[in-house]
Amino acid sequence: MALQGHIDELSEKHKKLEERIHEEMSHPDWDETQIAALKKEKLRIKDELLRLQSSIH
């Protein structure tokens, strides 16, 4: 059960990062370096989610 809680937490972080990326990019003077860092973190979380989910099945 703790594993599922961790997966849920990571899923929520992934969703919030996606929202933040869209929000940041909606500004005309968005920072490309910051967006790249957010996307990298989002990808890291996605990879971790896939790893955890595959260990359940």
PyMOL commands that set and color helices and strands:
alter all, ss='L'
color gray80, all
select helices_A, chain A and resi 2-25+32-56
alter helices_A, ss='H'
color red, helices_A
deselect
rebuild
show_as cartoon
